[in-house]
Amino acid sequence: MMFVLITLITFILMECVTWLTHKYVMHGFMWYFHEDHHQPRYQNDFERNDVFFIIFAVPSILLFYFGLQGGLNYKFFIGLGILFYGIAYFLIHDVLIHQRFKWFKNTKNKYLIGLRKAHKVHHKHLGKEEGECFGMLNVPKKYFRI
């Protein structure tokens, strides 16, 4: 039960990490990698912004490795929480919002529509300044009104 709790808490905390990273790193000193993501449409299947998948995967991989040293320990489950958040991020951000894969094209779910609206507001700013809605799963309630 403790390991499930560690995984769940890590998943929830990753939303905070994502918000902070998105606002202060992606829209800050690593704007070079994130900038093409704010352009009107992708030129190819990959963009420089995809480097952040690797950046977030590295701690998860390391935690899996060190979480198996000397027997299964809490580090493994922190890595698992990061992995689960990464999967959720991929499904919400790349599949649902940006339609890089056409899997959830016609959703009627109010929560998912709200996430999509908030992200569109974020993308109306093509530069790194004046951004809003930096989170992924937790966005202001006003975007859930129809």
N, C-alpha and C positions, 0 to 999 in steps of 0.2 A: 504493500500500500504506500509506503514512504517513497518508493521509486516512481510510482505513478504520479504522486504529488510533485516530486521534483521535476518530472517531465512537463506536467501541466503548468507549474509556476514558470518554468523556463520559457515555454511557449508564450505565455501571457507577457512576460518581461521582454520578449523579442519584439513585441509591438512598440514598446518604449524605445528599445535600441534602434528599431527601424525608423521611427519618427526622428530621433536625434541624428542618426546617420544621414537620413534623407535631407534634413534641414541644414545641418552644419558641415557635413562632409560632401555629399553629392552636390549640394547647392553652394558649397564653399570651395575648399582647396582642391577637390577632385571633380570640379565642374567639367573639366576637359572630357572625362569619361561619361558623364551624365548628359552633357549638352545635346548630343545627337538624339537622345530619347525625347527631347522636347521639340524636335523638328516635326513638321506636319505629318510625314509618313515615312516609314522605314524604306531605305533604299535596297536593302537585301535582308536575308533571314537573320543576320546578326548585327548588333550595334555595339559600340564601345561600352555602353552601359551594362552589357552582359558580364563585364568583368566583376561586377559586384556579386554575382552568383558565386564566383570562385572565392572572392574575399570572405563571404559569409560561410562558405563550405569548409574552409580551412580550419577554423576553430572547432567545428562539429567533428570533422575527421580526427583531429588531434585528441579531442575529448573521448571519442570512441576508442582510440588506441590506448590512451592512458587510463581509460575506464575499465579496460580489460587486463591491465597489468596487476598481477597478484590476486586475481579474482575480480569478479564483477563489482564495481563500486559506483558511487553517485555521479562521477564524471561521465560515465557512459550515458546516464539518463539525462544529464544536461545536454550532451551532444544529441541525444534523441529528440529533446524538445526543440533544439535549433533545427534539426532535420525536418521535423513535422511542420515547423513554421515556414521553412523554405519551400516545402511542398505546397502549403496553403498559399504562400506568396506567389508561386508559379501559377497555380490554378486561378487565383483571383486576379493577379496583375497581368500576367501574360496571356492567359486563356480567356478569362471573362472580360476584362477591361480592354485590353489592346487587341484581342481577337487574333493573336499570332497563330492560334489553332482555333478552328470553328466548332468548338465543342458545346459551348453554352450560349449560342447565338441569340436565342429567343426566350430568355428567362423572363418569368413574370414575378419572381421573388422580389418583394419590396426591399429587403436588406441588400441583395445583390445589385439591384437597380440604384439604390442609394450610394453604394460603394462606387459604382461606375460614374454617377453624377459628380461625386466629390473629386474623383480623379480627373474628370474632364475640366473641372474648375481649376485644378492644379495645373493642368497642361495649357490653359489659355494664356499663361505667361510663358513666352518663349525664352526669356532670359532667366538668370539665376536669382534675380531680386524679385521682390513682391510676390513670392510664392505663398500658397496656402494649402491646407489639407495635405500634410506630409505623412499622415498615417496610412495604413492599408486596411486594417480590419475595424478600427475604431475611428470613425469620422463624425463630425458634428451632426446632431439629430436633424437639422434643417434639410439635409439631403435625402432623408427618408420620407418626407412629405410628398404626396403626389398631387 
